[in-house]
Amino acid sequence: MTGQRNSTVQDPPVYNVRAFCEAHDISRGYLYKLWRDGQGPRRMKVGRRTYISGDAAAEWRSRMELHGGGTGGKESA
């Protein structure tokens, strides 16, 4: 993936952490850094698993676009 998302692609109802990272071309470590910094997408816990809803992913992308969104590439924590 080149870092650009096709705007016609629809989000699934929920992502697990791995699928979210793959879809958004970011590392798992960078996603957890975003959460630590209060900038990650909203998440939900089901038992020990973490999920991100499609709506939360879309909201997060909009927020990142408005605020510059960091480097846009893969980062490690």
GROMACS elastic network, one bead per residue, 0.5 to 0.9 nm:
[ bonds ]
;  ai    aj funct       b0    kb
    1     4     6  0.72238   500
    1     5     6  0.82646   500
    1    22     6  0.86505   500
    1    23     6  0.83116   500
    1    24     6  0.85082   500
    1    25     6  0.66584   500
    2     5     6  0.81495   500
    2    25     6  0.78818   500
    2    73     6  0.89807   500
    3    24     6  0.70931   500
    3    25     6  0.60255   500
    3    26     6  0.87553   500
    3    72     6  0.67355   500
    3    73     6  0.68072   500
    4     7     6  0.89671   500
    4    24     6  0.84973   500
    4    25     6  0.88763   500
    5     8     6  0.85688   500
    5     9     6  0.76888   500
    5    23     6  0.83400   500
    5    24     6  0.76819   500
    6     9     6  0.56310   500
    6    10     6  0.89504   500
    7    10     6  0.77199   500
   10    54     6  0.82842   500
   11    14     6  0.77489   500
   11    15     6  0.83722   500
   11    53     6  0.84434   500
   11    55     6  0.77866   500
   11    57     6  0.76913   500
   11    58     6  0.76829   500
   12    15     6  0.67078   500
   12    53     6  0.77552   500
   12    54     6  0.55796   500
   13    52     6  0.86951   500
   13    53     6  0.58124   500
   13    54     6  0.50276   500
   13    55     6  0.77692   500
   14    20     6  0.88097   500
   14    51     6  0.63515   500
   14    52     6  0.55434   500
   14    54     6  0.52822   500
   14    55     6  0.84201   500
   14    56     6  0.89550   500
   14    57     6  0.88287   500
   15    18     6  0.77804   500
   15    19     6  0.56175   500
   15    20     6  0.53812   500
   15    21     6  0.89940   500
   15    50     6  0.87101   500
   15    51     6  0.55505   500
   15    52     6  0.51064   500
   15    53     6  0.61184   500
   15    54     6  0.69306   500
   15    57     6  0.85212   500
   16    19     6  0.53929   500
   16    20     6  0.61295   500
   16    21     6  0.86601   500
   16    49     6  0.78606   500
   16    50     6  0.62613   500
   16    52     6  0.63710   500
   16    53     6  0.87698   500
   17    20     6  0.51866   500
   17    21     6  0.61896   500
   17    22     6  0.86465   500
   17    28     6  0.72524   500
   17    31     6  0.84140   500
   17    49     6  0.86554   500
   17    50     6  0.64742   500
   17    51     6  0.62788   500
   17    52     6  0.73023   500
   18    21     6  0.52311   500
   18    22     6  0.62023   500
   18    23     6  0.86029   500
   18    27     6  0.87153   500
   18    28     6  0.70496   500
   19    22     6  0.50973   500
   19    23     6  0.60004   500
   19    24     6  0.85248   500
   20    23     6  0.51434   500
   20    24     6  0.61087   500
   20    25     6  0.83236   500
   20    26     6  0.83760   500
   20    28     6  0.89245   500
   20    51     6  0.87040   500
   20    52     6  0.74434   500
   20    57     6  0.80684   500
   21    24     6  0.52343   500
   21    25     6  0.56894   500
   21    26     6  0.50028   500
   21    27     6  0.58681   500
   21    28     6  0.61317   500
   21    30     6  0.89180   500
   21    31     6  0.72968   500
   22    25     6  0.51020   500
   22    26     6  0.66491   500
   22    27     6  0.78214   500
   22    28     6  0.89573   500
   23    26     6  0.81019   500
   24    27     6  0.88809   500
   24    72     6  0.89161   500
   25    72     6  0.81073   500
   25    73     6  0.67794   500
   25    74     6  0.64913   500
   26    29     6  0.83309   500
   26    30     6  0.64585   500
   26    31     6  0.69568   500
   26    72     6  0.77009   500
   26    73     6  0.62041   500
   26    75     6  0.66766   500
   26    76     6  0.87866   500
   27    30     6  0.51789   500
   27    31     6  0.64210   500
   27    32     6  0.88247   500
   27    73     6  0.85911   500
   27    74     6  0.54211   500
   27    75     6  0.59912   500
   27    76     6  0.63973   500
   27    77     6  0.87423   500
   28    31     6  0.51306   500
   28    32     6  0.63699   500
   28    33     6  0.86568   500
   28    75     6  0.86726   500
   28    76     6  0.77306   500
   28    77     6  0.85870   500
   29    32     6  0.51921   500
   29    33     6  0.61725   500
   29    34     6  0.86801   500
   29    75     6  0.72051   500
   29    76     6  0.50872   500
   30    34     6  0.61693   500
   30    35     6  0.86610   500
   30    74     6  0.72568   500
   30    75     6  0.52873   500
   30    76     6  0.52051   500
   30    77     6  0.54360   500
   31    34     6  0.50606   500
   31    35     6  0.63750   500
   31    36     6  0.87304   500
   31    40     6  0.65319   500
   31    41     6  0.86624   500
   31    75     6  0.87726   500
   31    76     6  0.88433   500
   31    77     6  0.85495   500
   32    35     6  0.50013   500
   32    36     6  0.61768   500
   32    37     6  0.85850   500
   32    40     6  0.76386   500
   32    77     6  0.76547   500
   33    37     6  0.61198   500
   33    38     6  0.85399   500
   33    39     6  0.84239   500
   33    40     6  0.79749   500
   33    76     6  0.83225   500
   33    77     6  0.59295   500
   34    37     6  0.50750   500
   34    38     6  0.61171   500
   34    41     6  0.82167   500
   35    39     6  0.56490   500
   35    41     6  0.73912   500
   35    42     6  0.86808   500
   36    39     6  0.76133   500
   36    40     6  0.79195   500
   37    40     6  0.76018   500
   38    41     6  0.87229   500
   39    60     6  0.82550   500
   39    63     6  0.88739   500
   39    64     6  0.84948   500
   40    43     6  0.84623   500
   40    60     6  0.69645   500
   41    52     6  0.70557   500
   41    53     6  0.88605   500
   41    56     6  0.58014   500
   41    57     6  0.60369   500
   41    58     6  0.87775   500
   41    59     6  0.75213   500
   41    60     6  0.50803   500
   41    61     6  0.83682   500
   42    51     6  0.88942   500
   42    52     6  0.64685   500
   42    53     6  0.78333   500
   42    56     6  0.55224   500
   42    57     6  0.77365   500
   42    59     6  0.87054   500
   42    60     6  0.77553   500
   43    50     6  0.66211   500
   43    51     6  0.56433   500
   43    53     6  0.71605   500
   43    56     6  0.74938   500
   44    49     6  0.83407   500
   44    50     6  0.57561   500
   44    51     6  0.52546   500
   44    52     6  0.63014   500
   44    53     6  0.79655   500
   45    48     6  0.65734   500
   45    49     6  0.56201   500
   45    51     6  0.62828   500
   45    52     6  0.89247   500
   46    49     6  0.52486   500
   46    50     6  0.64252   500
   46    51     6  0.76412   500
   47    50     6  0.81844   500
   52    55     6  0.82199   500
   52    56     6  0.62396   500
   52    57     6  0.65870   500
   53    56     6  0.50694   500
   53    57     6  0.62473   500
   53    58     6  0.87018   500
   54    57     6  0.50315   500
   54    58     6  0.62517   500
   54    59     6  0.86191   500
   55    58     6  0.51634   500
   55    59     6  0.61498   500
   55    60     6  0.85445   500
   56    59     6  0.50430   500
   56    60     6  0.60166   500
   56    61     6  0.86018   500
   57    60     6  0.50759   500
   57    61     6  0.62113   500
   57    62     6  0.86944   500
   58    61     6  0.51691   500
   58    62     6  0.63055   500
   58    63     6  0.86668   500
   59    62     6  0.51759   500
   59    63     6  0.62070   500
   59    64     6  0.86631   500
   60    63     6  0.50140   500
   60    64     6  0.61004   500
   60    65     6  0.85901   500
   61    64     6  0.50595   500
   61    65     6  0.61672   500
   61    66     6  0.86666   500
   61    69     6  0.81954   500
   62    65     6  0.51203   500
   62    66     6  0.62716   500
   62    67     6  0.87322   500
   63    66     6  0.51546   500
   63    67     6  0.62405   500
   63    68     6  0.84646   500
   63    69     6  0.75880   500
   64    67     6  0.52071   500
   64    68     6  0.57257   500
   64    70     6  0.76257   500
   65    68     6  0.53660   500
   65    69     6  0.57544   500
   66    69     6  0.74866   500
   67    70     6  0.82209   500
   68    71     6  0.82341   500
   68    72     6  0.88918   500
   69    72     6  0.65467   500
   70    73     6  0.83729   500
   71    74     6  0.80822   500
   71    75     6  0.81858   500
   72    75     6  0.86223   500
